[in-house]
């Protein structure tokens, strides 16, 4: 893995983490790097598991773009569900 690919992965994971956490009914995590940690792991797992199975997936900077989106949203949803189960009082009331 190149240093450029690693930097792209960190940047994408933070940017997509802020996007997905902002779209879910909640708030962005208080700790800045938590917004990047779960999408980073999700992207890494998706690149390892899903990318070899995808026939058509555009590639940029060594990362498959559709796989990056799928991995990051799945990881953020998993973190959001776990947070809601562990801390239901922290959820915003409608």
Beta strands, then each sheet from edge to edge (+ up, - down):
strand 1: 59-60
strand 2: 63-64
sheet 1: 1+ 2-
end
